[in-house]
Structures are given as structure tokens and as C-alpha cells.
Amino acid sequence: MDGKNRSNIKIGGHVMVVQKHHQRSGELTEGLVSKILTNSKNHPHGIKVMLVDGIVGRVQEVIED
């Protein structure tokens, strides 16, 4: 599922994010959402979230469980 729409992302949801310093390489980090940091309904580069382990990044993919 797409990470550009806030409605697709839930607290505790399983996601793949790209961290700021990995944007060029596109390296993704997997984790669970602890906070949604973007207030707008959608964002062209992905909704910014904080994962449970403190990593902040933009959601590229929402993993269905």
C-alpha cells in the first residue's frame, strides 16, 4: 500500500521508511509506527513518521499484516 496518504498509516502499523540520509540510495528501514509527524492528508514524498525505535523517515510502503 502507498505511504503518500495519511489514511493508509496507523499507529502500530508495519511500514517501510526511507531515512533522510538514505534518500539518494533509497535504502529502506522496516519498523512499527509510534507517531505520525506529517499533519497533511497526503505528501508527495511520503508521510513522515517516527518508528518505535526512534527512527524518523518517510513511509514508502505500508505492509499488510
N, C-alpha and C positions, 0 to 999 in steps of 0.2 A: 504494500500500500504506500501511497505517496506521502512524504513528510512535509509537503508545502502547505497543507491545510491543517489548521489547529484542531479542527473537529475530529481528525483521524488519530490524534495523540491523547493518551490518557495517562494520569499519574499511575506509576507502577507498570506501564506498558513496556514491552520489549522492542527496542529500536536500534538502528544503526546510525551513528552520527559521524560527521567529519569535524575534527577539531580545527581551530583557526590555523595552526601551524602545519596542518596536513592538507590544506585546501588545494595546493598545487599538485600534490601527488594523488589526492583523492583517497588516501588511506582511511578506512572506516573503523570505528570502535563500537563494539556491541555493549549494550547495557540496559538497565531499567531506569525509567524516568522518575526523578524525585520532584522536579519543579519545571514548569513551563515558563520560560522567560520572555517569549515574544507575546505581546498583547494583541496584535492584529490577527484577524481571522486567517490570513494567509500571507506567505512571504515567498518571493521568487527563488531564494537560495535555501529555503528550508526553515522550519520553526526552530528557534534556539531553545534548548533545554539543558537542564543540569541533571546528570545521571546520579544514581545512588552513591557512587564512589567519588563524586565531586567533579567529574569531568564535564566541561561545558562544550557544547557543539551544536551544529545544525543537523536536524533529522533529515537523512537521505532516504530512509526506508523504515516503514513500520512492519515489524514481523508479527504475523498472525500466530497465535498460540492455540 
